[in-house]
Each structure stands twice: as structure tokens, then as C-alpha cells.
Amino acid sequence: MSTTYQIVVCAGIVPDPLQSLEPVTGPNGPGLKNEMVLPAVLDPWAASALYEAAHLAAKLPGSKLWLVSLGPKAKLQQVMMTIAQKVAFELVPIDGPIGGFTDAHATAAALADAIAALPGLDRTRLLLFGGWESASRGAGITLQLVGERLGITDQFQGVDQIDVREDGSFEVLERVEGGKHQVSTCAGAPAVLGWATGCLAEPRNNPQVGMANMRTLMPALQKAKPATLAANGLQYVDVHLPSQQRTTRVERDMTPEDIARELVAWIGAE
């Protein structure tokens, strides 16, 4: 198969979800308590996109893979030390704020500018990958906005699989309601694919891949361009943890309709 792609994965870093995350309001707006000292990981949704992209690039010799990530350089370095041992990629870091309270439009603008500046980028062979959702802020529009800024109109969200054909076209499985998939065919690049969980397991650590990646990771981090994300009028009235409530009541012989009616009334009272 002679088809080759230039695959760009947009992947943010997020606080480890196994940590206790407590929202607070500071002088610059809402954030997480002790956010800068919390251990960080690659966003799980975007990680699936990265593994799928690496698998696709390996199947199509001559393809190239970039990972574009926005976050504080210290946090990026911490996360990349782990991710670099799993798949081969070229890092494009952007030194900017982390967190779930940044504006999606400002984030998309910073990512699109970094992608457009990639040396040797051929947009006719470009596949833009990323997470369908996010562990930090499920805005659901950031990847779409990046694609629109780059002039890419063929976009697929909730992707679980991509199958490239001999003629350069590819078939995409997108999640739809009812546990089913919608099957779409795209004539070829450029295209945007927002990945769900994909079909691949997390790759094993490979020290040789890690050493090869480290030759370019550290110089890239040192040259990371700073980015200031404007609020664009975005305001948060309040941030707090969801309230916890548990009320147990034993009922016998309730019909499904009665149970559903009571649940709707309880949710509506929140």
C-alpha cells in the first residue's frame, strides 16, 4: 500500500484522576487545589488517539506522527518521560496553562497555529487525531475548532476504528446511540478524527523507543513557545464538588413505571 499520511495528534495533560481533585476559586478564576503539585497523565481519550495513530503510521511506511500538547513545560516533561516509551512520535510542545477551565476557542487557536507552523506539513495528507472527549473538560468542540481553523471539513467524532483502503480512502466506525456504529467512507485526507476508546490496548513500555524519542523531546521542550489563553469573556459563576446523598428505602412490588416516575421527580428536585 503506497498511501502515506502525516498524522497530528492533539493531546492534553490532565491531573491523575486517581487523586483527590478539589475545585477552588483563585485570583485568576476557578482551578484545582494544589494543581501544580498533582501528578499528571496524558488525557486518556487523547492517549487512545495517540496509540491508534502510531499503529496506523507503523502500517503505512513513510507516514509521520507528531504529538502536539499544550501545558506547563515541567508537567509536559514529566508526562512525556512515560509516554515516550510506548510509541514513537515527534513532540510539538506549547508552554501554556493546564486545567479544565480554559476557553476551548483560545486553546484551539494555539493548537492550530502550532500545527500550521509544522515544517514540511502537507495538508493533503493530514489526519488530525484527538480525543472525542476529555478528562479535564469535556467541551466536545476543541478538536472540531482546530480542524475548522485548518480548513478541514471532513470530521468524524466518537471513532473506534479506521480502515485504510488501497486507493487512499478509508472507512470509519463512529459510535452512535444504542451501542451501535455508524459506518462512513471518506475519500481521503485531510480529515479530523475524534477518537473514543479505539480498538487497541495500551502499548508496553519499550526502552529503545524511549531513548530514541528522548533525543528530540528535550530539545523540543526547551524551545517550547509560550501561549497565553484569553478568557474571551468566559466566566464561571461557581465551581464545587458534586453533592453526595444516599437515602435508602426498601419498597416491594413497585412497577417499573412507578420507579421511573419517582426517579424523574427526584432528579427534577435537584
BELNORVEN-V562400 format. One record per helix or strand of 3 or more residues. SS is the DSSP state (@ for helix, = for strand). FROM is the first residue (numbers start at 0). TO is the last residue. If there is no record, write none. Layout:
ss-><SS | SS>
from-><FROM | FROM>
to-><TO | TO>
This chain:
ss-><= | = | = | = | @ | = | @ | = | @ | = | @ | @ | = | @ | = | = | @ | = | = | @ | @>
from-><5 | 12 | 22 | 28 | 34 | 39 | 43 | 63 | 72 | 89 | 103 | 122 | 125 | 141 | 154 | 169 | 176 | 179 | 190 | 206 | 255>
to-><9 | 14 | 25 | 31 | 36 | 41 | 58 | 70 | 82 | 94 | 115 | 124 | 130 | 148 | 163 | 175 | 178 | 185 | 194 | 221 | 267>
